Amino acid sequence: MDDLIVRRLRGEATDIEIRRLDQWRAAAEENERAYREVVRLWERSGELTRTGVPSPPDLDRVVDAAERRRKRAGRRTVLRSPWLGRAAVVAVLAASGYLAFGPGRSPVPGITLTPLESSLGSHQVMTMSLSDGSMVRAAPETHLEFPSATDRRRVVLDGRAFFAVAHGDLPFQVQTPVGTVTVTGTRFEVTSAPGGIRVVVVEGTVQVANDEGTAQVRAGQVAFLTQGSTARILEHADVWTLLDWSGGLLIFQATPLRQVAAEVSMHFGVTVRVSDDDVGRRRITAWFEGEPLEDVVSALCIVADARCEMGETEVTIGS
């Protein structure tokens, strides 16, 4: 549990991990004392807060120090929470690629975007979370670079990738040989091939630009951009039919739970109903890779602090 405490102090813990940690702390006084001891060791390291991007204390050093002090004190960590069973499910989800973040973290100007977590799915599809809270799913044989930039979050793409971009003060730009795609926070796919790119927008609005001009592409539209021409934009009745990903595509970035439910319904072919308007407006940031419906729904309800009921043909999410 010490490593999870340090992840929270670093600001790297997911929503689910934070809930798991809070439940563990509340389960026993010994746990709370152990938590405070790790925090004290962290603070004594003198590296808790710095200007810009922090260089956090070495994880192994903090964990080892906490374990040595705990042994000297004759204490052991106890977990008595009835939530343990659900925590085990959540831990499996996190290990297999599920991530959930709080509010999007804007990067510090001049700092390169870096992948923080990644998982390799079926057919070598790579999913990763970036240092600004955004998420990327890259198709096989796709090349991504993250060069440093002072006024934007920048990715160079050769191949195909789906982006779930965290809202931030700096624009997020996907650069290809043909043109660039710029957003501040949205979900979209970019396919870059010799001579042209295709942009499929699922949520929000993106800007597609090259030397010939700039075009705005809204959710439900597809843009085609070739060398030496302006963007050609088409309406599409169902952009999801264009997103051919092994195992489907469930990636959300500050997406309202009601919309998440609709996409989960489409993905699994079942009815997922949100019965409460307030719950439906709660925003979810997460990715899933091949988890069954029950695990997806359980994770969503933990993150959204909602109640879920699963029937044979319908799932209900309420307050």
N, C-alpha and C positions, 0 to 999 in steps of 0.2 A: 504493500500500500504506500510505502514511502515514495516510490517513483511517481505514483499518481499525485501525491501531495506536491512534489516538486514541479510536475507538469502544470498544476494549477497555479503555483506561484509564478511560473514562467509565462502564464497566459496562454498555454498551449492545450489545456484540457478541453475536451468537448463538453457540450451541454449534458450529455448522458453521463460522462465521467464525473462531472461536478455533482450531479444528483446522486450518483453512486457514492461519492466521497462524503457528501453531507449526510446521507443515510447511515453510513458507517460511523461517522463521528457521533451521531445522535444515539447509536445503538448501545454504547457503553462509555463510562467515564474514562476507562483505560484508553479507549480509542481517541477521545478528545485530548487527553494528555499527550499521547503519542503524536497527534497532529501538531499541537502547540510546540512540542520539542523540535520537530523538523522545521517549523516556521522560525523558531528562535535561532537554530543553526544556520538557516538561510540568511537571516538578517545579520547575524554576526559575521558572515562572509564579506559583508560590505558591498555586495554586488546586486542588491535587490533592485535599485533604480539608478538608471543612467540616462543621459541625454541621448536621443537617437535610439538605435536598436541595442538592447542590452546584451552583454556577454554573460549569460547566467552561470552560476556556480556549477562546477562539474557534478553531474547527476550521481555518479558512482560515489564521489567523495561525500556528498551530503547524505546519501542513503547509508553508506557504511558507517559514517559517524553516528547517525541516529541509531543504527542497530547496535553499535558498541555501547552507547550510553544506555540503551534500553536493557541490554544484558547485565551491565553493571548494576543497574537499579533493580534487577530481579523482576522486571515487568514483562508481560507478554501481551500482544495485541489480541483482542477478542472481538468477534463479529457475531452479534446475536440478533441481527435484524431479520424479520420475516421476509424482507425484500431480497434476500440473498439469491433466491431462485431466479428472480427477474434480473438481478445484477449479472448473474452468470450468462443469461441470454444476451444481455447488452454487451458484455465483455466479448463474447464471440462475435457479435456484429461489428464491434470496433476493430477487432483483429482481422476480420475478413473484408474490411473496407468501408464500414459505415462511419461517417464523421458528421458531427453536428457542431456548429459554432454559434457563439453569441453574435452581437452586432459586428458588422464587417469592420476590419481593422485597416485603416488607410496606411499604406507604406510610407516610410520616411523618404523624402526626395533624395535621389542619388543612390538609393539602395536597390540592388538587384532583387527581383522576385526569385524566390527559391522554393522548391517543393519541400513540404514538411512531412507529409505522409504519402504513401503510395501503396497500391495493391495491384497485383497482376491477375486479371480475370481470364475467362475462357478465351481461347484463340489468341492469347497474348495481347489482349486489350489492357492498357495501363490506365488506372485512375489515380489521380494525385490531388492533394490539397496544397495550395500555395501559401506563401507567407502573409498575403493580404486577406486570407479567408476565402479566396476564389477556389473553384474546383475545375479540373480539366480531365476529360476522358479521351485518350489518344488511341487511334486505331493502329493495328500492326504496321510496321515499316513507316511510322510517322516520326519526323524529327522535330524537336522543340528546342529552342534556345531562349534564354532569359537574360538578355544583355541589360546592363545598367543604363538608366535614363534619369534625368533630373526633373522632368515635368510630366511623366506618364508611367504607367505600369505597362511594360513592353514584353511581348512574346513574339518570336519569329517562328513561323510554322511552315513546314514542308510535309504535306500529307493531309490527314483528316483528324479533326478534334472537335469535341463538344465542350463548350465553355459555360460555366455557371459563375458569373462574375459578381463578386461582392461589391456593394455600393461603397464608394470612397470619393475623397476630394479630387484625386488624380484620375484622369481617364485611363481606361484599360485598352491597349491597342494590340491587335494581332496583325503582324506584318508578313506579307507574302511577296513573291517576286512581281506579282501583277498589280497589287494594290494593298490598302490597309483597311481594317475593320476596327472602328473605335466605339467604345461604350463607356458608361459609368457604372452600370450594374444591370445585367440581364442574362438571358439564356439563349444560346445560339450555337449552330454548328458551322464550321468553315472547312471546306474541302479545297485544298490547293493542289493543282495539277499543272503540268507544263502548258503555258499559254492562257490559263484562266483559273478563276475561283468560283465556287458556289457558296452562298451564305443562306442558311435556313434559320429563321428567327422564330423561336418558340414563345418568348416572353420579352416585353419591353421593346425598345427601338435601338437599332444600330446604325452607324454611319459608314457607308462604303465609299472609298475615295481612291482616285488615282490622278495622274496628270491631266486627264480629260475632264474631271469634274467630281462632284460629291452628290451622293444620294442617301436619303433616309429610308430605312427598311423597317417596317413594323412587324409585330407579331402576326403570324399567319401568312407572311410573304416570303418569297424566295428571290434572291438577287444573283445574277450572273454577271461577272466582270471579266473581260478579256483585254489583252494588251492593245492599247491604242483606241479604246472605245469607252463610252460611258456605261454605267450599270444598267442592265435590263432587269426590271422588277416584275414579278408575276404573283398574282394572288393564288393561293392554294387552299383548297377546301379542308385538307387535313395534312398539315406539315409533318405530323408524326409518321405518316406512311413513307416519308423520304428519309427517315432516320433509321437506317438499317444497322443496328448494333447487336452483336451476339448477346443473348440474354436479356434484351430489352434495354430501356434507358430510363432509370429513375434517379435523377440528379436535381436537387432543389436548392435554390439560393434565395433566402428570405422570401419564399413563395407562400402565399396565404394557404392555410390548411385546406380550405374548401377546394382550391385548385389542385393541391396535392392529392386530395381524395379522388378527384375526377381522373387524374392521371394514373393513380393506383387502380381505380376501377377498370380503366381501359387496358392496363398492363396485365391484370389477372383475370379479366372477364367476369368480374363480380360487381355487385352494387355496393359502393362505399358511400354512406350518407352521413353528412354532418348536420346534427339536429339543433345546434346552437349557433346563432350568428356570431356571438363573441368568440367562441372557439374557432369558428370558421375563418376569422380574421387573423388568428395567430399565425405567425410566420415560421416557416420551417427551412432549415438549411441542412441538407443531408445528402448522402449518396448510398445506394444499395446495389449490390452485385450478386444476383442469383439467390437472395434469401427468399424463403417461402412467405406467403401472405401473412401468416400468423406472426412471424418475426418482424415483418415490416410494420404491421399495424401496432404491435406492442411497442416498438421503438418510437413510432410517431406519437403514440399516446403518452409515453414517458416524457418526451421532449416538449410536447404541447401541454402537459399537465391536464390531460383530458381522460375521460372514461370511455372505454371501448367495449362493445358487445359484438361478438361474432356469432352469426347464425349460419345456417347451411348455405343460404344464397345471398345474404346481406350482412354488411358490417356497418354498425352505427357508432359514430363518434360524437360524444356529448360532453357537457360540463361535469 
